Amino acid sequence: MSDKKETRQEIVQKSLTEIANDDGSVTPKKVVDYAQPEGSPLHKYFEWDNEKAGDEYRLWQARELITSVRVTIQDREFNGWYNIRTKVDEKTVQSYFPAHKVASKKELHSKVLSFALLELKHWQEKYDNIVELVGVYEEVEEKVYKKSTDTKDLTATL
């Protein structure tokens, strides 16, 4: 038998498979219940200190509130706030910026566009086995780069 240490992915996959053995599915509640005993292989991946977990949950709720805001411009709905990592006073920060600021500041707009393309790339990798979606990423990427080289500024859409 090998002394190879299991990776996080292997541990999680093995545990999820075990949890799914009941009815073939996994829910967050089932995972938390499975992970709760200290001997569980998933236990170390959770915050069990209720005070810390409560603070983290409130931060998650705040993120949900911020990202729930939508703005309507010329009968089209857009995100009201964008989560961007940028430098402020020589310090890298992760903050939410209002859509109007993202539209008017080229650096912020560029960061949102780059992140959108990165998310699209992850989406492509996630669904690369779906035949009907083959080539979608390349088409979108081509249109985005074509549009950015046009005389129209990309920020005009916000």
N, C-alpha and C positions, 0 to 999 in steps of 0.2 A: 504494500500500500504506500502511496506517495504521501510525503509530508507537505505537499503544496497547500498553501493557505488559500481558502476560498475568497474570491473577490466579493465586494459588496453586491454587485449584480448577481453573482451566483447565489449568494445567501438570500437575497430578496426573491429571485426567481423560484428557488427551491421552496421558500416559505409560502409564496403566493400560490404555487401549485398545490401545496399541502392544504392551504386554506380553501382553495377552489374545489378540492375533492368532495366536499359536502354536496354541492349542487351545480358545480361547474362555473361558479361566478365568484367574484371578489368585490366587496364593498369596503369603503374606508372604515366603517364601524367594525367589520370582521377583522380587518388588519390591526386596528388598535386593540381589539379584544385579544387577538393572538399575541400581540407584542407586549401586552401588559405584564405578564409574569417575568420576573428578573432573568429566568433561565431561557427565555425565548430568544432565538437568534436575531429577531428584529428589535428587541428591547432597547438596544443602544442607539437606535436611529430616532428615538423620540425623546422629547423633553417631558420628564415626569414631575418636575417641580411645578406645582400648580400656579405659584405666583409668577414664575417666569413664563409659563405656558399662557397664562391669562394675559400678560403684557403682549406677548407675541400675537395672540389671537386678536387683541384690540388693534394692533398694527395692521394685521391682515384685514380687519373690518374697515379701517381707515383707507387702505388701498382700494378695497371694493367700492367705498363711497366715492373716492376721487375718480375712479375709472368708470363709474356709472353715469357721469355727467356727459350729456350729448348736446351739441349745439347745432342749430339749423341755419344754414346759409344758402340762400337762393333755392329753397325747397330740397336741399340735400342735408342729410344728417352726418355729422362728423364727431369724432372723439372731442371732448371738451378739454382734456388734459392729456399730455404725453409724458411717459416716464423716460427720462434721458439721463445718461451718465455724461457729465461734462465738467469742465474746470470753472470754478468760481473763486476768485482771489487766489490763484495758484494752487487751489486744492480741488482734487477730484471729488465730485459729489454725485449722488444719485437722487434726482428730484423730479417732481412733476411740474411741467410748464404748460401754461394755458395755450390753447390752439392758436389764438391770435398772435402770440409771441413766436410760436414755432413757424407760423406763416410769414412773419415779418423778419425773422433773423435767419439768414442763410445757413449759419453754422448749426443751429438747432434743427432746421428743416433737413439739412444734409444728414444729421445723426438719426433722425426719425426714418428717413428714406433708407439709410444703410441698415438700420435695425429691421425694417419691414422686409427688405430683401433677404436678410439673414433668417428671419422667421419663415419666409417663403421657402428658403433653401432647406430648413429643417422639416418643413411640411412636405417638401418633395421627397426627402430621404425617408420620412415616416410612411409615405404612401407610394413609394417607388414600385411596389408590386401590383398596383392597380393600373391595368393596361389602359383604361380610358383616360388616365391622367398623364400618361407619358408625353413629355414635350411641353406641358403647360408652363413649367418654370421658365424654360428657355424663351417661350413666347412672351411671357410677362417681362422678363429681364430685357429682352430685345426692345419691347415697347417703352419701358422705363428709360433705357439709355438713349433711345431715339428721341423721346420727348425731352430729355434733359439737354440734348444738343440742339433742339429746336430753339427758335428765338423766344418762344413763350417760356416764362419762368415757371418752374414746378410749383412755386408757392402760390400761384394764381388760383389753384384749385381749392385752397382753404380760405 
